[in-house]
């Protein structure tokens, strides 16, 4: 068992580190970066305490960057598909993903009112910081969730340089989870949450494939929360900050399985199964938006050829990938909560970290 299954690089406990093992076998890092080539970078912004003064703080926010083929290959497309479970949110660029079946840019995730700057800065990063590009046109994918309980969200503290830094520092390997990057100011089931990731290894025939999930988790009411099939939220009331059915979740699914765009849309449609296993139901005020991409078939996209050939899996062979998507999504959401701690933000608003021992008393 990899040590990264149990804790993050900074030593924060993960779900498996508490002895709670969900079904399926993770990759080495139990993260989206187990899909070869995928890189993740963060800029985390935390400063100030006390009353909210718009434009000055307190600041509890950031930005996350996900590069499907890494910083050295940012404009070779990936086959991709997307799905909105509930649309009270934003992920830019999805009209082109839906139309073309391709993901052509890095992905950024931040707070609701910084989504535009994340999108625009990604354009700048691609065309100012990459020596060779396929074209001078792009529609970056940028997602958001709301962190206004803890963060001075109308202060617009995420700047171009923060987005560029997240893109520039993106790396493979183990990644930090919890209150980092775009997830810094987020809550889930009214516990402190934020950035989460997990992966699964799937064997189909003679081939092994990886499915990785990354979530910016910010949804749900306390009483809805479930862990390993147990309704732990009902047994853990108290300290709710949000207390209402609003919030969002952005999920990105990566795989090295050779899939066509319509098959990746089918993968994206399985994310809600993982959300449901944690207790989420897709509230009216929740933006639940998902993107899935495959790093396979690079040769079909490199250089934008007029005619290309692709290797792809049959639809009848996809069931294990569907299950892996649900499993990785479920664990990523729970790890965004477990690998976290209490945070005090604007106006003294407090998002409590989940009590590990109390949770274990209900799960085991």
Number of C-alpha atoms within 10 A of each C-alpha: 9 11 14 22 22 22 23 21 14 10 12 17 20 26 22 17 17 15 11 15 14 15 13 14 17 24 24 18 24 29 30 35 31 27 29 18 19 23 25 29 24 28 24 21 20 17 13 13 15 13 14 20 13 13 13 14 25 27 27 32 31 27 31 29 29 26 24 30 22 19 22 12 17 19 26 22 27 26 27 29 29 27 23 19 20 17 17 18 21 20 26 19 19 26 13 16 20 17 9 14 22 21 29 25 25 28 25 30 30 32 30 20 19 27 22 16 18 31 25 15 19 26 20 15 19 23 15 11 13 14 8 13 16 14 10 8 11 16 19 24 25 26 32 29 32 28 24 19 21 27 30 25 26 15 17 19 22 24 14 17 13 22 29 23 17 22 29 16 14 20 21 20 18 20 23 23 32 30 29 28 30 34 34 32 36 36 32 26 28 28 32 30 36 32 32 33 30 29 33 29 23 20 11 15 7 5 8 11 16 24 34 30 33 27 28 36 32 32 33 29 24 26 16 16 25 22 21 17 11 16 18 23 22 13 14 16 11 10 14 16 17 21 12 15 17 18 27 29 29 24 28 22 29 29 30 20 25 21 26 25 23 15 22 26 22 18 31 28 22 22 30 24 19 21 26 17 20 26 24 20 19 23 20 13 16 23 27 29 27 26 27 29 30 28 22 20 21 16 14 19 21 15 14 14 10 7 7 11 10 13 12 13 13 11 11 7 11 17 12 14 22 18 21 28 30 26 28 32 34 29 31 32 30 27 28 32 29 28 29 25 17 15 20 19 26 22 17 15 16 19 25 20 19 19 14 13 10 12 17 14 9 14 15 9
